[in-house]
Amino acid sequence: MTLYVPSPFRIDDPRALAGFIARNAFGTLVSSGEAGLHVSHIPFLPEFSADGRLRLLGHVARANGQWRSLEKAEHLVAIFQGPHGYVSPSWYEHQPAVPTWNYAVVHAHGKARALDEPALRDLLARLSATYEEGRPSPWRMEDLPAEFVQRMVGAIAGFAIEVDRLEGKFKLSQNRPGDDAGRVIRALEAGGEADLAALMREHPPARKG
């Protein structure tokens, strides 16, 4: 399974790609199984192992048959998408031109292993702490009745994906001549799409010469 990435849009820095995943951690998990492809949309928790390898932690409902085939899956990829938006050719100085779509995406390939119950509980606590951070009265799993937590934990399956390959495609007008990318940025900002414009500023066209 590969991603088509023309050279102007390729991002190879693993730390930059891991940072992108952390900022856009609600991903799409795709894996192969006896019944074909399984797809789930879930929040991930990225982390680096002691040897510096990227690991993605997640969980799905046990009622979701995907978890049964994860460890045996021949192909597994987690897909993370960032800001995206339509680009009008009317924004370009250089003509003729056609409409397009700017976007950023990272594909993480690897193998999965199941988490035991203590590791799953730790994942749930860390996930909730991540998204409750900064709230006036953060929700905490440890404040729930023990029997309720046990039932909830028993209804889900946790896993860790050891990432062995990252693919980054940031299609952000880097292939456009002159100041066309700058004109797109300004048009996006004027139209209220500040996140995509900011990402374009972070990844400008490579300088020639």
C-alpha positions, 0 to 999 in steps of 0.5 A: 500500500503506497501513497502517490507523493510528487516530490514538491509535496513530500515530507520525510522528517519523522519528528515533523510527521509525528508532530503532525499526527499529535496535532491531528490525532483523530485518525482512520485505521485501515487493516486487512482481514479475512473478510476484506478491509476493516476501517475505524475512525478513532483517536490515537495517542502517539508516543516514542518508545525508548529506542526512538520508534513511533508508537500509536496507541488506540482502542476500538469496541470489542463489538467491532470485528476489526480488533480480532484481525489486527495482530494478524493483519498483513497490511495496516495503516493509520491515516491522519488528515490536517487542514484542507480546502479548495483553491480557486484558479482565480487566485493565481497570477500565472494563467491558464490554471485549473481548480485544485485542493490543498491538504496535508496527510500522513500515513503510518504503516506498521504492525499491531499488538494487543494491550493487556488490561493495565496498559489499556487502563493507562491508555484511557487515563492518558487519552482523557487527560490529554483532551480534558487538559485546560478544562475548568473541572477536568473529567477523570476516569478514577472518579468513576465507580470501579464496577462501572469502569470494569464493565466499560474496559471489558467492552473495548480492546486496546492496541499499540501500532509499532510504526515502521514507515511514515508517508507525508504528503503536504500538497500546499501549492509548493509547485506553483510559480512566482508568488502564486502560493503567497496569493493562495495564502492571502486568499485563504486568510481572507476567507477565514481558512486560517489553519490551512493558510498557516500550514502553507506558511510553514511549508513554502515552496523550495527556493530555486537556485 
